[in-house]
């Protein structure tokens, strides 16, 4: 378990980044390639689950991840606040339309 103070320090660092390029550089410095890939995959999973257009088996096949990871992501979505869920839906949906 990470110390709360250290996690808050990390969040403050991320929040203080002046531009997306600076945040990207910071996170590339702090996270290994594998950690970055895991976070990106988690975001893709959450996006697919929120979208609701694919079954969990289809998501597993498309993202090449296990059903257990999908179940953990689905369970995590059930525990978040409605405001966070709304934020994620809005931001991930905006991401889709900006890349179209």
Secondary structure by P-SEA (a helix, b strand, c coil): cccaaaaaaaaaaaaacccaaaaaaaaaaaccaaaaaaaaaaaaaaaaaaaccccaaaaaaaacccaaaaaaaaaaaaaccaaaaaaaaaaaaaaaaaac
